[in-house]
Amino acid sequence: MEPGVVEREFQSSSERSVFANRTLNMRSVDLVGYDMDYTLIHYHVDEWERAAFEEASAILCRTGWDLSSLRFHPERFSIGLVFDLELGNLVKATRFGYVVRAQHGNEVLNYETQRGAYRDVIVDLGEPRFEFMNTMFEISRASLFTQLVALHDQDRLPAVGGYRDLYRYVDDALGEAHITGKLKDRILAEPERFVDPDPGMVTTLLDQRLAGKKIALITNSDWFYTSRIMDWAVDPYCPDGTTWRDCFDLVIVSANKPRFFTGNDPIYRVVDEEQSLLQPHHGSLEPGHIYFGGNATLVEQSLGISQSQPLYVGDHLFGDVHVTKDIMAWRTALIARGIEAEITDAAAFADRQRQLSDLMAAKVIVDRDQAQARLARTRGDEAVGPRLSELTQRAMQLDEQIVPLARAAAELGNATWGPIMRAGNDKSLYARQVERYADIYTSRVSNLATETPFAYLRAARLTLPHDI
């Protein structure tokens, strides 16, 4: 590769595609704002979340609890699940809020127990009873909470008033682990263990700047961590003589999202980058400086794009996507790294999925014929008896073929919870949130380069039950 030339190598397979829920004309986007953690910087989830789990566990041990039995098992959880703080369960729900699977403590509930608990319950994320796992940072939380529920049920956690109280303990411990800096100190000490660099990301950012777009980094991480992790993960892929800072018109750290998009907080300029010293800033934001705090309205005014169409790219469904769209009316892009593996798994399962679909189509016909035969017999037609027996036998044969395929389909992505975007035959609650708040979604920032900054990203025509 020639000096100063950024290598352009992207997979063309569907797991690296950009998917549109609502049509987005990239030519009309004048500002692209980026989150950092799990957006520009991808982490090895197992390692990052293991570190968070360990730091939070150590903090919880200060209460006097014996947590020696706790073990981190990231494979047991996935994003898109919901904490039920009333019953102490972890659940997966459909887009309509119906629970399709539930776990209490370390045990997955059987069908009858689950049905008894949730027969009359609709998961509504607006209710304080429920907390949503909408980012990879929640994996450590789920592992801690479920194991602590099991200990609480054994009366081994003094001073815990109930499952809601237990969730607060976990939330406080994870918050302290992040705020005190111990967790990020571990990452900076061994970045190669925790960070999964994306060489194509630099091409994406530089192409967008060449196309005349303003590019901003807006992260909740502090300047010390941001500068060092970006130095390590991004600088090696920048053209000669440049650094990651040359990719951005504006850098804002400690942004305090989602309040950054809803409030009117003051902004400070980092005047000593080594010591992270701050100075109050008044007026427009200037390129080349590092800012602390602030608000989205000031960004719009400073970059002169208040009447245009900004796009914000992040991994957090609430803090990055939901609030940005609802409050600021910005266009939104969700980075959902987990869909790469999900799409790959689905492609590998495609032949069996077609077989399952054919069997289910046959089952629908048999079920309909059975219903008609039963009705005929109810009306007094006894001659239909042999036909009904034949149909019942055929239905049983189809079930024997369908069950193993359906079970395998339900375990794609995660043996317990299945695909992130699906809940049985329906879309999952997570998929519904993605549809509702993300204009586009993809697995990583570098995928945007394959579409170019001039792309017209069209939403697919969705099918309805009555469509042919």
VOMAR-269025 format. One record per residue (C-alpha): residue number from 1; residue in three letters; x, y, z. Coordinates in steps of 0.02 Angstrom, whole numbers, plus 32768, in hexadecimal, padded with zeros to 4 digits. Each point is the difference from the previous one (the first is absolute). Layout:
BEGIN
[NUM,"ala",[X,Y,Z]] ...
% end
This chain:
BEGIN
[1,"met",[8000,8000,8000]] [2,"glu",[8043,80AA,7FD1]] [3,"pro",[802C,807A,808D]] [4,"gly",[7F6E,806E,8033]] [5,"val",[7F80,7F93,7FA8]] [6,"val",[7F79,7FB2,806B]] [7,"glu",[7FDE,7F4B,7FD0]] [8,"arg",[7F4F,7FE3,7FC2]] [9,"glu",[7FCB,7F4E,801D]] [10,"phe",[7F4F,7FD5,8031]] [11,"gln",[7F9D,7F61,7FFB]] [12,"ser",[7F6B,8004,7F8C]] [13,"ser",[7F9F,7F7C,805E]] [14,"ser",[7F59,802D,804D]] [15,"glu",[803E,8001,80B5]] [16,"arg",[8060,809F,7FD3]] [17,"ser",[7F6B,8056,7FAE]] [18,"val",[7FA7,809E,8036]] [19,"phe",[7F47,7FE4,8021]] [20,"ala",[7F7E,808A,7FF1]] [21,"asn",[7F60,800C,8067]] [22,"arg",[7FDC,80AC,7FB7]] [23,"thr",[8046,8044,7F5E]] [24,"leu",[809B,806B,801E]] [25,"asn",[8053,806D,7F7D]] [26,"met",[80B4,8010,803A]] [27,"arg",[801A,8092,7F88]] [28,"ser",[7F8C,8069,806E]] [29,"val",[8063,7FD9,809F]] [30,"asp",[8073,8092,802C]] [31,"leu",[803A,7FC2,80AB]] [32,"val",[802A,7F50,803A]] [33,"gly",[8019,7FEC,80BB]] [34,"tyr",[804E,7F63,8047]] [35,"asp",[7FFE,7FAB,80A8]] [36,"met",[80A4,7FAA,802F]] [37,"asp",[7FED,7F66,806F]] [38,"tyr",[7FB7,7F6D,7FA0]] [39,"thr",[7FE9,8074,7F6A]] [40,"leu",[80A7,8042,7FC2]] [41,"ile",[805D,7F93,807B]] [42,"his",[7FC9,7F4B,8005]] [43,"tyr",[802E,7F93,8092]] [44,"his",[8014,7F47,8016]] [45,"val",[7F5D,7FF2,805E]] [46,"asp",[8030,7F6A,806A]] [47,"glu",[809F,8055,803F]] [48,"trp",[7FB5,80AC,801E]] [49,"glu",[7F66,7FBE,8058]] [50,"arg",[8067,7F85,8065]] [51,"ala",[8067,8091,8041]] [52,"ala",[7F61,8061,802A]] [53,"phe",[7FB8,7F67,8057]] [54,"glu",[809E,7FE9,8068]] [55,"glu",[800D,80B7,8032]] [56,"ala",[7F48,800A,8030]] [57,"ser",[800B,7F5C,8061]] [58,"ala",[8092,8044,8064]] [59,"ile",[7F9B,809C,8029]] [60,"leu",[7F69,7F98,8036]] [61,"cys",[806F,7F97,8072]] [62,"arg",[801A,809B,806A]] [63,"thr",[7F4F,7FE8,803F]] [64,"gly",[803B,7F63,8057]] [65,"trp",[7FAE,7F89,7F85]] [66,"asp",[8056,7F5D,7FD6]] [67,"leu",[8007,8001,7F42]] [68,"ser",[8087,7F7D,7FEA]] [69,"ser",[7F87,7F93,7F9C]] [70,"leu",[7FE4,8082,7F78]] [71,"arg",[803F,7FD6,7F52]] [72,"phe",[7FF5,8065,7F60]] [73,"his",[7FA8,7FA4,7F72]] [74,"pro",[7FE6,807B,7F70]] [75,"glu",[7FBE,7F7B,7F8A]] [76,"arg",[7F63,7FF0,806C]] [77,"phe",[7FC0,80AD,7FD4]] [78,"ser",[7FE0,8072,7F6C]] [79,"ile",[7FC7,80B3,7FE8]] [80,"gly",[7F46,8022,7FEF]] [81,"leu",[7FCB,7FA6,809F]] [82,"val",[7F9C,8054,808A]] [83,"phe",[8017,8001,80BD]] [84,"asp",[7F5C,7FE4,805C]] [85,"leu",[8023,8057,80A6]] [86,"glu",[7F5E,7FC4,804E]] [87,"leu",[801E,7F45,7FEB]] [88,"gly",[80BD,8004,7FF2]] [89,"asn",[7FFD,7FB2,7F54]] [90,"leu",[805B,801C,7F5C]] [91,"val",[7F87,7FF1,7F6E]] [92,"lys",[7FF8,8007,7F43]] [93,"ala",[7F64,804D,7FB3]] [94,"thr",[7FB3,8014,7F55]] [95,"arg",[7FE7,80AA,7FAF]] [96,"phe",[7F54,8003,8053]] [97,"gly",[8048,7FE1,80AE]] [98,"tyr",[7FCD,7F4A,8013]] [99,"val",[8081,7F9A,8060]] [100,"val",[8041,7F6A,7F9F]] [101,"arg",[808C,7FCC,8077]] [102,"ala",[802E,8027,80B3]] [103,"gln",[808C,7FD9,8079]] [104,"his",[7FFF,8010,80BD]] [105,"gly",[80AA,7FFC,8053]] [106,"asn",[8066,7F80,7FA0]] [107,"glu",[7F6C,7F99,7FC3]] [108,"val",[7F98,8014,7F63]] [109,"leu",[7F48,7FF2,802E]] [110,"asn",[7F9C,7F70,7FB8]] [111,"tyr",[7F6A,8028,7F95]] [112,"glu",[7F7C,7FEB,8086]] [113,"thr",[805C,806B,8081]] [114,"gln",[8022,8086,7F7F]] [115,"arg",[7F4C,8000,7FC4]] [116,"gly",[7FC1,8011,80B2]] [117,"ala",[8072,8094,8020]] [118,"tyr",[7FE1,8060,7F5E]] [119,"arg",[7F55,7FCA,7FC1]] [120,"asp",[7FB7,80AC,8026]] [121,"val",[80A1,8067,7FF2]] [122,"ile",[8034,806D,7F6D]] [123,"val",[80B4,803D,8007]] [124,"asp",[7FF5,80BD,7FF4]] [125,"leu",[80AA,8055,8005]] [126,"gly",[7FAC,809E,803E]] [127,"glu",[7FD6,7FAB,80A5]] [128,"pro",[807F,8009,8090]] [129,"arg",[7FEB,7F45,8016]] [130,"phe",[8069,7FDE,7F64]] [131,"glu",[80B4,802C,7FD0]] [132,"phe",[803C,7FE1,7F4F]] [133,"met",[80A7,7FB2,7FCB]] [134,"asn",[8021,806E,7F69]] [135,"thr",[80BE,8002,7FF6]] [136,"met",[8092,7F88,8013]] [137,"phe",[802A,8052,80A7]] [138,"glu",[7F6A,7FA3,8048]] [139,"ile",[804C,7F52,7FF1]] [140,"ser",[8060,8013,80A3]] [141,"arg",[7F64,8045,8054]] [142,"ala",[7F98,7F69,7FCC]] [143,"ser",[8084,7F86,803D]] [144,"leu",[800C,8057,80A8]] [145,"phe",[7F46,8018,8019]] [146,"thr",[7FCB,7F4E,7FD9]] [147,"gln",[8081,7FB3,8074]] [148,"leu",[7FD8,807A,808B]] [149,"val",[7F47,7FD7,7FEF]] [150,"ala",[802B,7F4B,8022]] [151,"leu",[8064,8031,809C]] [152,"his",[7F76,8076,803A]] [153,"asp",[7F80,7F74,7FF3]] [154,"gln",[806F,7F9C,8076]] [155,"asp",[8004,8091,807D]] [156,"arg",[80BB,8016,7FE6]] [157,"leu",[7FFD,80BB,7FDD]] [158,"pro",[7FDB,8062,809E]] [159,"ala",[7FAE,80AB,7FF2]] [160,"val",[7FB4,7FE1,7F54]] [161,"gly",[7F49,8030,8005]] [162,"gly",[7FCB,7FAE,7F5D]] [163,"tyr",[802B,7FEA,7F4A]] [164,"arg",[7FEF,80B9,7FD8]] [165,"asp",[8077,8027,808F]] [166,"leu",[8077,7F7B,7FBF]] [167,"tyr",[8000,804E,7F53]] [168,"arg",[802E,80A7,804E]] [169,"tyr",[8096,7FB0,8058]] [170,"val",[803C,7FBA,7F59]] [171,"asp",[7FE2,80A5,7FA7]] [172,"asp",[805F,8063,8084]] [173,"ala",[8092,7F85,7FFC]] [174,"leu",[8010,8005,7F43]] [175,"gly",[7FF0,80BD,8001]] [176,"glu",[808B,800E,807F]] [177,"ala",[806D,7F89,7F9D]] [178,"his",[7FF1,8072,7F68]] [179,"ile",[800B,80A7,805A]] [180,"thr",[8098,7FDC,806C]] [181,"gly",[8066,7FD7,7F66]] [182,"lys",[8041,7F57,803D]] [183,"leu",[7FA9,7FA6,7F73]] [184,"lys",[8044,8071,7F78]] [185,"asp",[80AD,7FFC,804F]] [186,"arg",[7FFF,7F44,7FE4]] [187,"ile",[7FD1,8019,7F4A]] [188,"leu",[8086,8082,7FE1]] [189,"ala",[8081,7F8D,8051]] [190,"glu",[7FD6,7F74,7F85]] [191,"pro",[7FA2,804B,7F6B]] [192,"glu",[802C,7F6E,7F90]] [193,"arg",[7F9E,7F8E,8076]] [194,"phe",[7F64,806B,8003]] [195,"val",[7FF5,8060,7F5B]] [196,"asp",[7FD2,7FBD,7F55]] [197,"pro",[8044,8082,7F84]] [198,"asp",[7FA1,8026,7F60]] [199,"pro",[807B,803B,7F7A]] [200,"gly",[7F77,8036,7F87]] [201,"met",[7FB7,807E,8079]] [202,"val",[807E,8086,7FD2]] [203,"thr",[7FD0,7FF3,7F48]] [204,"thr",[7F4A,801B,802F]] [205,"leu",[8025,809F,8063]] [206,"leu",[8078,804A,7F80]] [207,"asp",[7F8A,7FDE,7F6F]] [208,"gln",[7F74,8057,805D]] [209,"arg",[806E,8098,801F]] [210,"leu",[8037,8002,7F49]] [211,"ala",[7F47,8001,7FD1]] [212,"gly",[7FEC,80A2,8062]] [213,"lys",[7FB0,7FBC,809D]] [214,"lys",[802C,803D,80AE]] [215,"ile",[803A,7F71,806F]] [216,"ala",[7FF1,8004,80BE]] [217,"leu",[8033,7F89,8089]] [218,"ile",[7F84,800C,8091]] [219,"thr",[8027,7F86,808B]] [220,"asn",[7FDA,7FE9,80B8]] [221,"ser",[80B1,7FC5,801F]] [222,"asp",[807B,807B,804E]] [223,"trp",[808F,8050,7F9F]] [224,"phe",[808A,7F99,8051]] [225,"tyr",[7FB2,7F5B,7FCA]] [226,"thr",[7FC0,803F,7F58]] [227,"ser",[80A8,8043,7FC8]] [228,"arg",[8061,7F64,802F]] [229,"ile",[7F88,7F7E,7FBD]] [230,"met",[7FEB,805F,7F5C]] [231,"asp",[80BD,8014,7FF2]] [232,"trp",[8014,7F44,800F]] [233,"ala",[7F6C,7FC3,7F9A]] [234,"val",[7FF5,8082,7F74]] [235,"asp",[80A8,8057,7FE2]] [236,"pro",[8055,7F67,7FB1]] [237,"tyr",[7F81,8007,7F72]] [238,"cys",[8008,80BC,7FDE]] [239,"pro",[805E,8044,7F69]] [240,"asp",[80B6,802D,8021]] [241,"gly",[8016,80A0,8062]] [242,"thr",[7F4F,8000,8046]] [243,"thr",[7FA9,7FC1,809C]] [244,"trp",[7F4E,7FD4,802F]] [245,"arg",[7FE0,80B7,802C]] [246,"asp",[8012,802D,7F48]] [247,"cys",[7F65,7F97,7FDF]] [248,"phe",[7F90,8075,8066]] [249,"asp",[7FC8,80B5,7FF7]] [250,"leu",[7FC8,7FFA,80B4]] [251,"val",[8029,7F93,8098]] [252,"ile",[7F91,8004,809B]] [253,"val",[8026,7F91,8096]] [254,"ser",[7F9F,7FE1,80A2]] [255,"ala",[7F65,802F,7F9D]] [256,"asn",[7F88,7FB9,8082]] [257,"lys",[7F8A,7FB1,7F82]] [258,"pro",[7F6C,7FF4,7FF9]] [259,"arg",[7FF8,80A9,8058]] [260,"phe",[8072,8045,7F78]] [261,"phe",[7F6B,7FF3,7F8A]] [262,"thr",[7F7B,803A,807B]] [263,"gly",[804F,8086,806D]] [264,"asn",[805E,80A4,7FF1]] [265,"asp",[809D,7FD8,8064]] [266,"pro",[8095,8077,7FF9]] [267,"ile",[809B,7FCF,7F9F]] [268,"tyr",[80B7,8008,802F]] [269,"arg",[809E,7FFC,7F99]] [270,"val",[808D,7F8B,802D]] [271,"val",[8091,807B,800E]] [272,"asp",[8083,7F86,8040]] [273,"glu",[7FED,7F5A,7FA6]] [274,"glu",[8081,7FA6,806B]] [275,"gln",[7FB1,8035,80A5]] [276,"ser",[7F4D,800A,7FBC]] [277,"leu",[7FED,80B1,8046]] [278,"leu",[7F5F,8058,7FCF]] [279,"gln",[7FCF,80B4,7FDB]] [280,"pro",[7F4D,8041,7FE8]] [281,"his",[7FDC,801F,7F4A]] [282,"his",[7F8A,8082,7FB7]] [283,"gly",[7FCD,8016,7F4D]] [284,"ser",[8012,7F8B,7F6C]] [285,"leu",[8066,7F62,8008]] [286,"glu",[80A2,8005,7F9C]] [287,"pro",[8051,7F74,7F9D]] [288,"gly",[809F,7FB7,8047]] [289,"his",[7FCF,8013,80B7]] [290,"ile",[7FC1,7F7E,807A]] [291,"tyr",[7F5E,8028,805C]] [292,"phe",[7FB1,7FBC,809E]] [293,"gly",[7F44,7FF2,801B]] [294,"gly",[7F8D,8077,7FA3]] [295,"asn",[7F64,7FDA,7F9C]] [296,"ala",[7FC7,7FD1,7F52]] [297,"thr",[7FB0,80A9,7FDC]] [298,"leu",[80A8,8055,8014]] [299,"val",[804D,7F84,7F85]] [300,"glu",[7F7A,8027,7F80]] [301,"gln",[8019,80BB,8014]] [302,"ser",[80BE,7FF7,7FFC]] [303,"leu",[8006,7F96,7F62]] [304,"gly",[7F74,805E,7FAB]] [305,"ile",[7F93,7F69,7FE1]] [306,"ser",[7F65,8029,8069]] [307,"gln",[7F93,8002,7F64]] [308,"ser",[804C,7F63,7FB1]] [309,"gln",[7FFE,7F47,8026]] [310,"pro",[8080,7FC2,8081]] [311,"leu",[801F,7F45,8017]] [312,"tyr",[8037,7FB4,80A4]] [313,"val",[8052,7F55,8005]] [314,"gly",[8005,7F9D,80A2]] [315,"asp",[7FE5,7F57,8051]] [316,"his",[7F89,802E,808E]] [317,"leu",[7F49,7FF3,7FCF]] [318,"phe",[7FCA,8080,8083]] [319,"gly",[8092,8075,8020]] [320,"asp",[803C,8009,7F4B]] [321,"val",[7F6A,7FDB,7F92]] [322,"his",[7F58,8013,8059]] [323,"val",[8020,80A9,8052]] [324,"thr",[805D,8046,7F69]] [325,"lys",[7F6C,7FDF,7F90]] [326,"asp",[7F75,8032,8078]] [327,"ile",[804E,809F,8046]] [328,"met",[8073,8044,7F78]] [329,"ala",[7FAD,7FAF,7F69]] [330,"trp",[80AB,7FC9,7FC2]] [331,"arg",[800B,7F6C,7F8C]] [332,"thr",[8045,7F66,8058]] [333,"ala",[8071,7F6C,7FDC]] [334,"leu",[8011,7F6F,8078]] [335,"ile",[80A1,7F9B,800A]] [336,"ala",[7FCC,7F4F,802F]] [337,"arg",[809A,7F93,7FF6]] [338,"gly",[7F9F,7F65,8034]] [339,"ile",[7F9F,7FF7,7F5E]] [340,"glu",[809C,7FCA,7F9F]] [341,"ala",[8003,7F56,8053]] [342,"glu",[7F43,7FF6,7FF9]] [343,"ile",[7FFE,801B,7F43]] [344,"thr",[808E,7F83,7FE8]] [345,"asp",[7FA4,7F7E,8067]] [346,"ala",[7F5F,801E,7FA0]] [347,"ala",[805B,7FEB,7F59]] [348,"ala",[804A,7F5B,803A]] [349,"phe",[7F52,7FC9,8037]] [350,"ala",[7FAB,8038,7F5E]] [351,"asp",[7FE6,7F52,7FB4]] [352,"arg",[7FB6,7FBE,80A2]] [353,"gln",[7F96,809D,8011]] [354,"arg",[7FB6,7FE1,7F53]] [355,"gln",[7FDC,7F4E,8034]] [356,"leu",[7FAE,803F,80A1]] [357,"ser",[7F98,807F,7F9E]] [358,"asp",[7FC3,7F7B,7F87]] [359,"leu",[7FD0,7F8E,8091]] [360,"met",[7FA6,808E,8059]] [361,"ala",[7FA1,802A,7F60]] [362,"ala",[7FCB,7F4B,7FF3]] [363,"lys",[7FCE,8002,80B8]] [364,"val",[7F91,8099,7FE3]] [365,"ile",[7FA0,7FA2,7F79]] [366,"val",[7FEE,7F64,806B]] [367,"asp",[7FC6,8067,8096]] [368,"arg",[7F7F,8058,7F95]] [369,"asp",[7FC1,7F5B,7FBA]] [370,"gln",[7FF9,7FB8,80B0]] [371,"ala",[7F97,8093,803B]] [372,"gln",[7F87,7FEA,7F6E]] [373,"ala",[7FF2,7F44,8023]] [374,"arg",[7FDF,801D,80B8]] [375,"leu",[7F78,807E,7FD5]] [376,"ala",[7FB0,7F84,7F88]] [377,"arg",[7FFF,7F79,8086]] [378,"thr",[7FB7,807B,807E]] [379,"arg",[7F74,8020,7F84]] [380,"gly",[7FDB,7F46,7FFD]] [381,"asp",[8064,7FC2,7F6B]] [382,"glu",[8047,7F5C,8045]] [383,"ala",[8049,7FCF,7F56]] [384,"val",[808A,807F,801B]] [385,"gly",[804C,7F96,808D]] [386,"pro",[8083,7FA2,7F98]] [387,"arg",[8035,80A1,7FAB]] [388,"leu",[8017,8054,80A9]] [389,"ser",[806A,7F6F,803F]] [390,"glu",[806A,800A,7F63]] [391,"leu",[801A,80BB,8017]] [392,"thr",[802C,7FEB,80B8]] [393,"gln",[8084,7F7E,7FD3]] [394,"arg",[8047,8074,7F7B]] [395,"ala",[8007,8090,807C]] [396,"met",[8062,7F94,807B]] [397,"gln",[807C,7FCF,7F78]] [398,"leu",[801B,80B5,7FD1]] [399,"asp",[801A,8030,80B8]] [400,"glu",[8088,7F7C,8010]] [401,"gln",[805D,8053,7F70]] [402,"ile",[7FDB,80B3,8035]] [403,"val",[8032,7FF7,80B8]] [404,"pro",[80BD,7FE4,7FEB]] [405,"leu",[800C,8083,7F76]] [406,"ala",[7F9B,807E,8064]] [407,"arg",[806C,7FE1,8098]] [408,"ala",[809F,801B,7F9B]] [409,"ala",[7FBA,80A1,7FB6]] [410,"ala",[7FD4,803E,80AF]] [411,"glu",[80B3,7FE5,803A]] [412,"leu",[8057,8062,7F76]] [413,"gly",[8073,8081,804C]] [414,"asn",[7FE5,7FC9,80B3]] [415,"ala",[7FCF,7F55,8041]] [416,"thr",[7F8E,8048,8086]] [417,"trp",[7FB8,809F,7FB4]] [418,"gly",[8010,7FE6,7F45]] [419,"pro",[8017,8089,7F7C]] [420,"ile",[8008,80B4,803E]] [421,"met",[7F80,803E,7F82]] [422,"arg",[7F83,7F72,800F]] [423,"ala",[7F8F,7FB7,8086]] [424,"gly",[7FBE,7F5F,7FB7]] [425,"asn",[7FA8,8028,7F5B]] [426,"asp",[7FE9,80B6,8034]] [427,"lys",[8078,8092,800A]] [428,"ser",[804E,801A,80AA]] [429,"leu",[7FE4,8096,806F]] [430,"tyr",[80B1,8036,7FD7]] [431,"ala",[7FDA,7FF8,7F45]] [432,"arg",[7F66,806C,801F]] [433,"gln",[806B,8084,8057]] [434,"val",[807D,7FFC,7F70]] [435,"glu",[7F73,8017,7F82]] [436,"arg",[7FB4,808D,8064]] [437,"tyr",[8099,806A,8025]] [438,"ala",[808D,7FD4,7F87]] [439,"asp",[7FEF,8043,7F4F]] [440,"ile",[808D,7F8B,7FCB]] [441,"tyr",[8063,7F7A,8058]] [442,"thr",[809E,7F9F,7FDD]] [443,"ser",[8084,7F9C,805C]] [444,"arg",[8092,807B,7FF8]] [445,"val",[802C,80AF,7FC7]] [446,"ser",[8070,7FC5,7F72]] [447,"asn",[7F68,7FB5,7FA9]] [448,"leu",[7FC6,80B0,7FD8]] [449,"ala",[8094,8013,7F8A]] [450,"thr",[7FBB,7F79,7F8E]] [451,"glu",[7F66,806C,7FE6]] [452,"thr",[8065,80A1,7FEC]] [453,"pro",[7FD2,80AD,8046]] [454,"phe",[7F8F,801A,7F69]] [455,"ala",[7F92,7F68,8015]] [456,"tyr",[7F43,8000,7FFA]] [457,"leu",[7FD4,7F7C,807F]] [458,"arg",[7F51,7FC1,7FDA]] [459,"ala",[7F93,7FA6,807C]] [460,"ala",[7FC6,7F56,7FC6]] [461,"arg",[7F49,7FE4,7FDB]] [462,"leu",[7FC1,7F9E,8095]] [463,"thr",[7F85,7F72,7FED]] [464,"leu",[7F59,7FF8,8059]] [465,"pro",[7F9F,7F63,802A]] [466,"his",[7F89,801C,7F6D]] [467,"asp",[808B,801F,7F80]] [468,"ile",[8011,7F7D,7F77]] 
% end
